[in-house]
């Protein structure tokens, strides 16, 4: 008889980013990630309302090797953040998704609208209406396109998921407020796997739910707590090509990993080091270099996750985790070892 065991481990690769509130080589409270052609990363920066920090609300485009490609979007001052806010501006952006053509869609939970940008970062449209009717939404959060290029939107304060065409035409909805199967309490992140199954981070219910493409409930896993397989406000979910599920456990400061049926596999607490962009900034100022050398235990304090809020798996299987308070991404690789044994 031959037995096979396939344990899964994860190897830390590198850290991307540094705090940068005025654009360029860094992030300012990154809250969402997606990836596009060439494995370019699109990182959504929620930013701050502080007037001096401008243009801190933006989408940063970069490579996984930390090469800046570009950025788009603009901050709107709070006093101007209403239905008349200029095209291409953000107040409280929450999610970013790409359609087949590489156009970017950004959700804003303050403005209650979706803003569309082309591949050159130019705003080409916007849509959205505050409300609880079909096609209306209240504090949109997660976004994800399916294989037919339809957009699924997590309508957080209405406790449901809605499905739209790319130009904002309502198609379908599922979910309502509650804690039963298929019900939500302020859901946040969303993922669609290669089979079209939909995964939703049910934020206040501290669980992940899985649905068919037409919104029929399939399964759920997770409960409130800090033990293995428990959550304290899950914010994002990603699924790789082998069906492994990754969840950012926001208030427990960790990433949890599950198999396809929702059984706990592993947890990651973070292993960050100084990023390339971070090192470039530090080396500009000799006093910062000396200060880091003198700070006892600095490397240990910098390693752990702090508020991991988004996770994405790219086309090469890299797991990328965004930490809003630390303005950075941590990158990991999954490693699977196969052991085979037989009769002697």
C-alpha positions in Angstrom: 0.0 0.0 0.0 1.2 3.5 -0.8 0.3 6.5 1.3 0.6 10.1 0.4 0.8 13.0 2.8 0.8 16.6 1.5 1.5 19.1 4.3 1.2 22.7 3.4 3.7 25.3 4.7 4.3 28.9 3.8 7.6 30.7 3.2 7.9 34.4 3.6 9.2 36.1 0.5 9.5 39.8 1.0 7.8 43.1 2.1 6.5 45.8 -0.2 5.9 49.4 0.6 6.4 52.1 3.2 4.3 55.0 4.5 3.9 57.6 1.8 1.1 60.0 2.2 1.7 62.2 -0.9 1.9 59.5 -3.6 4.8 57.8 -5.3 6.8 54.9 -3.8 4.6 53.9 -0.9 1.1 53.4 0.5 -1.1 55.3 3.0 -3.5 52.9 4.7 -3.9 50.3 2.0 -7.2 48.5 2.3 -7.6 46.5 -0.8 -5.5 44.6 -3.5 -6.1 43.1 -6.8 -3.8 42.0 -9.6 -3.9 42.5 -13.4 -2.0 41.8 -16.5 1.7 41.1 -16.0 0.9 40.4 -12.3 0.8 44.1 -11.7 -0.7 44.9 -8.3 -3.4 47.5 -7.8 -3.3 48.7 -4.2 -6.1 50.9 -2.9 -5.1 53.5 -0.4 -7.9 54.7 1.9 -5.7 57.6 3.2 -6.7 60.2 5.7 -8.9 63.3 5.9 -6.1 65.4 7.2 -5.7 68.4 4.7 -1.9 68.2 4.6 -1.9 64.6 3.4 -2.7 65.0 -0.3 -3.2 63.0 -2.6 -3.2 60.2 0.0 -6.4 58.6 -1.4 -5.3 56.8 -4.6 -4.7 53.5 -6.3 -1.1 52.6 -6.6 0.0 50.3 -9.5 3.3 48.4 -9.0 5.1 45.1 -9.7 5.5 42.4 -7.0 9.2 43.3 -7.2 8.4 46.8 -5.9 8.7 48.8 -9.1 6.3 51.7 -9.3 4.1 51.6 -12.5 1.7 54.5 -11.8 -1.2 55.8 -9.7 -4.6 57.3 -10.2 -7.5 58.7 -8.2 -7.7 61.9 -6.1 -8.7 62.8 -2.6 -11.8 64.9 -2.1 -12.0 67.2 1.1 -14.8 66.2 3.5 -16.7 69.4 2.9 -17.0 68.6 -0.8 -17.7 64.8 -0.4 -21.3 64.7 -1.6 -23.2 63.7 -4.7 -21.5 66.5 -6.7 -18.0 65.3 -5.9 -15.8 65.6 -9.0 -15.2 62.5 -11.2 -12.3 60.4 -10.2 -12.3 61.5 -6.5 -12.5 59.4 -3.3 -13.6 60.0 0.2 -13.7 56.5 1.9 -12.6 54.1 -0.8 -13.1 50.4 0.1 -12.4 48.1 -2.8 -10.9 47.8 -6.3 -11.6 45.3 -9.1 -10.5 44.9 -12.7 -12.7 43.9 -15.6 -11.4 41.8 -18.6 -10.2 44.9 -20.4 -8.1 46.1 -17.5 -10.5 48.9 -16.5 -10.5 49.5 -12.7 -13.6 49.9 -10.6 -13.3 51.5 -7.2 -16.0 51.4 -4.5 -16.5 54.4 -2.1 -18.6 53.8 1.0 -19.0 57.5 1.8 -20.0 58.6 -1.7 -21.9 55.4 -2.3 -20.7 55.1 -5.9 -18.5 53.1 -8.2 -15.9 55.0 -10.2 -14.5 53.5 -13.3 -10.9 54.2 -14.6 -9.4 53.1 -17.9 -5.9 51.5 -18.2 -4.4 54.9 -18.4 -5.9 55.9 -15.1 -8.4 58.3 -16.6 -11.9 58.4 -15.0 -14.4 57.2 -17.6 -17.6 57.0 -15.6 -19.3 56.5 -12.3 -22.6 55.1 -11.0 -24.4 54.3 -7.8 -27.4 55.5 -5.7 -27.8 55.5 -1.9 -30.7 53.3 -0.9 -32.0 49.8 -0.2 -33.9 49.1 -3.4 -32.6 46.8 -6.2 -29.5 48.4 -7.7 -29.1 50.9 -4.8 -26.6 50.4 -2.1 -25.4 51.6 1.3 -21.7 51.6 2.1 -20.4 49.3 -0.7 -17.3 47.3 0.3 -16.0 44.3 -1.6 -16.0 44.1 -5.5 -15.2 41.1 -7.7 -15.8 40.3 -11.4 -17.0 36.9 -12.5 -16.0 35.0 -15.7 -18.7 36.7 -17.7 -17.4 40.2 -16.6 -20.4 40.9 -14.3 -19.6 42.8 -11.1 -20.5 41.4 -7.7 -20.8 44.1 -5.0 -20.9 43.7 -1.3 -23.7 46.0 -0.1 -22.4 46.1 3.5 -25.0 48.2 5.3 -27.8 46.5 3.5 -26.4 43.1 4.5 -26.5 41.6 1.0 -24.5 41.0 -2.2 -25.7 42.5 -5.5 -24.8 41.6 -9.1 -24.4 44.3 -11.8 -23.4 44.7 -15.4 -20.2 46.6 -15.9 -22.2 49.8 -16.5 -24.2 49.5 -13.3 -27.3 47.7 -14.5 -28.8 45.6 -11.7 -29.0 41.9 -12.3 -29.6 40.0 -9.1 -29.1 40.0 -5.3 -28.9 37.6 -2.4 -28.7 37.8 1.4 -30.4 39.7 4.2 -29.5 40.8 7.7 -29.2 38.0 10.2 -27.0 35.2 11.4 -28.6 32.2 9.7 -27.3 30.4 6.6 -27.1 32.9 3.7 -27.7 35.9 6.0 -25.1 38.6 6.7 -24.2 41.2 9.3 -22.1 43.9 7.6 -20.3 41.7 5.1 -17.0 43.1 3.7 -14.7 41.2 1.3 -15.7 38.9 -1.6 -13.9 36.3 -3.8 -15.0 34.3 -6.8 -13.0 31.1 -7.4 -12.3 29.4 -10.7 -15.6 27.4 -10.5 -17.6 30.6 -10.0 -18.3 29.9 -6.4 -18.7 33.1 -4.3 -17.0 33.5 -0.9 -18.1 36.4 1.4 -16.3 37.6 4.6 -19.3 38.0 6.9 -17.6 40.6 9.1 -19.8 41.0 12.2 -20.9 37.3 12.2 -17.2 36.3 12.2 -17.4 33.7 9.5 -16.9 33.0 5.8 -19.9 31.9 3.7 -19.8 30.2 0.3 -22.5 30.4 -2.4 -23.2 29.2 -5.9 -23.0 31.7 -8.8 -26.7 32.5 -8.4 -26.5 33.0 -4.7 -27.6 29.7 -3.3 -26.0 29.0 0.1 -23.4 26.1 0.1 -21.5 26.2 3.4 -20.0 28.4 6.1 -17.1 28.2 8.5 -15.7 30.1 11.4 -17.1 31.6 14.7 -16.1 34.4 17.1 -12.9 34.0 19.0 -9.1 33.8 18.8 -8.6 30.1 18.5 -7.6 28.2 15.4 -10.5 28.6 12.8 -12.1 31.4 14.8 -12.3 35.0 13.7 -12.4 38.5 15.1 -13.8 40.5 12.2 -12.7 38.8 9.0 -12.2 41.3 6.2 -11.0 39.6 3.1 -11.0 36.1 1.5 -9.0 34.7 -1.4 -8.9 31.2 -3.0 -6.0 29.7 -4.9 -6.1 27.4 -7.9 -6.0 24.3 -5.6 -9.0 25.5 -3.6 -7.0 26.6 -0.5 -8.8 29.5 1.3 -7.1 32.5 2.8 -8.8 34.8 5.3 -7.5 38.0 6.9 -8.5 37.8 10.5 -8.3 41.6 11.1 -8.6 42.0 14.9 -6.6 38.9 15.6 -3.7 40.2 13.6 -3.2 37.1 11.5 -3.9 35.3 8.2 -5.7 32.0 8.5 -5.6 29.2 5.9 -8.3 26.6 5.3 -8.9 23.7 3.0 -11.7 23.6 0.5 -14.2 22.4 3.0 -13.4 25.1 5.5 -11.2 23.0 7.8 -8.3 24.9 9.5 -4.8 24.3 8.1 -2.5 27.0 9.3 -2.1 30.6 10.5 0.5 33.2 9.7 1.4 36.0 12.1 3.7 37.9 9.8 7.4 38.0 9.1 8.0 41.4 7.6 11.4 43.0 7.1 12.4 46.4 5.7 11.1 46.7 2.1 13.2 48.0 -0.8 11.3 51.3 -0.8 11.6 51.5 3.0 15.4 50.9 2.8 15.7 53.6 0.1 14.0 56.1 2.4 16.0 55.2 5.5 19.3 55.4 3.6 18.6 59.0 2.6 19.1 60.1 6.2 22.1 58.8 8.2 20.5 59.5 11.5 17.7 57.1 10.6 20.2 54.4 9.8 21.9 54.9 13.2 18.6 55.1 15.0 17.5 51.7 13.5 20.8 50.1 14.5 20.4 51.3 18.1 16.7 50.4 18.5 16.6 47.2 20.5 14.2 44.5 19.3 13.2 46.6 16.3 13.2 43.8 13.8 11.1 41.6 16.1 8.6 44.4 16.5 8.4 45.1 12.8 7.7 41.4 11.8 4.1 40.7 12.9 0.9 41.6 11.1 -1.0 44.6 12.4 -4.5 44.9 11.1 -4.2 42.7 8.1 -7.1 43.8 6.0 -6.8 42.3 2.4 -5.4 39.2 0.8 -4.8 38.4 -2.8 -3.3 35.3 -4.6 -1.6 36.2 -7.9 -1.2 34.1 -11.1 2.0 32.6 -9.7 0.4 31.5 -6.5 2.0 34.2 -4.3 -0.1 35.2 -1.3 -0.1 39.0 -0.8 -1.4 40.5 2.5 -2.1 44.2 3.0 -1.7 45.8 6.5 -3.4 49.2 6.7 -1.8 50.5 9.9 1.7 49.6 8.8 1.3 50.8 5.2 2.8 47.7 3.6 2.3 44.3 1.9 3.8 41.0 3.0 4.3 38.3 0.3 4.4 34.6 1.0 4.7 31.4 -1.1 2.9 28.2 -0.5 5.1 25.1 -0.3 3.6 21.6 -0.5 5.8 18.6 0.2 4.7 15.1 -1.0 5.9 12.1 0.9 5.3 8.6 -0.5 5.9 5.4 1.3 5.4 1.7 0.4 6.1 -1.8 1.6 9.7 -2.5 2.5 
